[in-house]
């Protein structure tokens, strides 16, 4: 079974970041986390969206390009 969440250290390692840089990215809101008790975890789905250039709350690239085309007419 695939993991649904990763801890901050695992996420940092996967991204090639040091532990300190990973926690700084969490603190700055770059890496999305949820708190479960005292633990901070990174949901796999949110990490995949981040890596695909689609952070939560932003429209996908197709919708953005359609909007931009409408403004240029």
Backbone bond lengths (Angstrom), bond angles and torsions (degrees), N, CA, C in turn:
res aa  C-N    CA-C-N  psi(-1)  N-CA   C-N-CA  omega(-1)  CA-C   N-CA-C  phi
1 X - - - 1.456 - - 1.535 109.12 -
2 X 1.324 115.18 134.46 1.461 120.78 -179.57 1.527 110.50 -75.95
3 X 1.333 115.83 143.29 1.462 120.35 179.11 1.524 110.12 -67.86
4 X 1.326 116.54 141.44 1.462 121.19 177.80 1.517 112.04 -91.58
5 X 1.335 116.08 -23.74 1.462 120.87 179.07 1.522 109.81 -139.18
6 X 1.329 114.28 158.36 1.460 121.80 175.91 1.517 108.13 -127.94
7 X 1.324 116.34 150.98 1.455 117.48 174.06 1.523 108.85 -79.61
8 X 1.311 116.82 170.83 1.461 120.75 -174.79 1.527 111.13 -63.37
9 X 1.331 117.39 -38.64 1.460 120.09 179.98 1.526 111.38 -64.12
10 X 1.345 117.17 -43.57 1.464 121.06 178.50 1.535 110.52 -62.66
11 X 1.316 115.68 -41.25 1.464 120.45 179.45 1.524 110.31 -63.55
12 X 1.320 116.11 -45.73 1.462 120.34 178.15 1.510 112.15 -59.80
13 X 1.320 115.99 -43.64 1.464 120.42 179.76 1.529 110.19 -62.30
14 X 1.332 117.07 -42.81 1.461 121.27 179.51 1.528 111.55 -63.79
15 X 1.331 116.80 -31.23 1.464 121.74 -179.02 1.523 112.78 -91.78
16 X 1.327 116.47 -3.35 1.461 120.11 -178.99 1.525 112.87 77.00
17 X 1.322 116.33 28.54 1.466 121.90 -180.00 1.523 110.52 -106.31
18 X 1.315 115.31 153.22 1.463 119.37 172.31 1.523 108.02 -72.52
19 X 1.306 115.85 165.83 1.476 120.71 177.49 1.518 110.41 -58.07
20 X 1.334 116.64 -45.14 1.464 121.23 -179.24 1.528 111.42 -63.54
21 X 1.327 117.26 -41.91 1.465 120.75 179.35 1.523 111.39 -66.51
22 X 1.325 116.62 -37.13 1.464 120.34 178.38 1.530 110.24 -64.16
23 X 1.324 117.42 -45.30 1.468 119.98 179.19 1.531 111.20 -67.31
24 X 1.329 117.81 -33.14 1.463 120.38 176.71 1.525 109.83 -66.30
25 X 1.327 117.20 -41.73 1.458 121.05 177.83 1.525 111.17 -63.24
26 X 1.331 117.14 -36.40 1.465 121.02 175.53 1.534 109.31 -65.09
27 X 1.338 115.79 -48.06 1.465 120.74 -179.20 1.527 111.50 -60.34
28 X 1.337 117.18 -37.28 1.462 122.43 -179.14 1.532 112.52 -80.37
29 X 1.330 116.83 -5.75 1.459 120.77 178.54 1.516 114.52 83.98
30 X 1.318 117.07 10.58 1.463 120.88 179.96 1.529 110.48 -76.31
31 X 1.324 116.18 -42.14 1.463 121.58 176.34 1.527 107.27 -100.07
32 X 1.341 117.41 119.49 1.466 120.36 -178.89 1.526 111.43 -74.20
33 X 1.322 116.19 137.28 1.469 120.81 179.24 1.521 110.08 -135.44
34 X 1.319 114.35 161.90 1.460 121.38 167.00 1.515 106.67 -127.14
35 X 1.302 115.95 150.96 1.462 120.92 179.72 1.520 108.47 -101.38
36 X 1.321 115.28 127.80 1.458 122.09 174.34 1.517 105.47 -121.30
37 X 1.316 115.23 104.17 1.464 119.66 -173.18 1.511 109.04 63.85
38 X 1.315 116.92 -122.10 1.465 121.63 177.98 1.525 112.72 -93.98
39 X 1.327 116.15 -4.76 1.475 120.15 -175.67 1.522 112.36 -91.69
40 X 1.303 115.84 142.44 1.458 122.51 169.56 1.515 107.19 -101.89
41 X 1.319 116.96 127.28 1.458 120.37 177.92 1.523 109.28 -127.84
42 X 1.312 114.95 152.45 1.456 122.37 -179.94 1.525 107.17 -108.62
43 X 1.339 117.62 115.43 1.470 119.50 178.06 1.528 110.29 -64.68
44 X 1.321 116.50 134.27 1.455 122.41 -178.63 1.527 110.96 -56.56
45 X 1.326 117.70 -42.97 1.463 121.64 -178.19 1.532 110.45 -61.88
46 X 1.321 117.75 -43.09 1.456 121.22 179.72 1.528 111.08 -66.55
47 X 1.320 116.98 -38.44 1.460 120.89 177.93 1.530 110.26 -64.23
48 X 1.335 116.86 -41.76 1.460 120.33 177.81 1.526 111.14 -63.25
49 X 1.335 117.76 -40.89 1.468 120.86 177.28 1.522 110.55 -62.21
50 X 1.324 116.21 -42.17 1.461 120.93 179.30 1.529 110.25 -61.31
51 X 1.308 116.59 -44.75 1.459 120.92 -178.39 1.523 112.52 -70.31
52 X 1.317 116.84 -25.71 1.463 121.32 177.94 1.524 111.73 -87.86
53 X 1.329 116.68 4.02 1.454 120.10 178.28 1.511 114.48 79.72
54 X 1.330 117.20 20.71 1.456 121.38 -179.29 1.530 109.98 -125.23
55 X 1.331 118.06 71.19 1.456 119.54 177.76 1.521 110.75 -60.51
56 X 1.311 115.94 152.09 1.456 121.32 -179.13 1.520 110.93 -55.68
57 X 1.330 115.80 137.66 1.447 120.58 176.79 1.516 114.69 89.79
58 X 1.347 117.27 -0.14 1.459 119.10 178.36 1.519 108.55 -112.38
59 X 1.328 117.19 147.74 1.470 119.60 179.89 1.519 110.46 -69.95
60 X 1.331 115.44 156.52 1.467 117.55 178.07 1.524 109.93 -73.65
61 X 1.307 116.64 166.68 1.463 122.17 -173.13 1.524 111.77 -62.44
62 X 1.320 118.17 -36.96 1.456 121.16 -178.60 1.528 110.33 -63.61
63 X 1.311 117.73 -47.22 1.464 121.17 179.76 1.523 110.67 -62.89
64 X 1.319 117.25 -39.07 1.454 121.09 179.43 1.519 110.78 -65.11
65 X 1.338 118.00 -43.46 1.457 120.21 -178.09 1.525 110.72 -67.88
66 X 1.332 117.89 -34.86 1.461 120.43 177.19 1.524 110.05 -65.79
67 X 1.300 117.73 -40.33 1.461 122.22 179.05 1.531 109.47 -64.33
68 X 1.329 116.96 -44.94 1.451 121.45 -179.64 1.529 111.06 -62.49
69 X 1.320 117.99 -38.70 1.452 121.04 -179.90 1.517 110.97 -65.32
70 X 1.331 117.01 -37.60 1.448 121.19 178.48 1.512 112.61 -65.72
71 X 1.331 117.82 -32.58 1.465 122.28 -179.67 1.521 111.21 -74.98
72 X 1.332 117.42 -25.35 1.455 120.87 -176.74 1.520 112.99 -83.65
73 X 1.295 119.01 -9.45 1.465 122.13 -177.18 1.498 111.32 -79.33
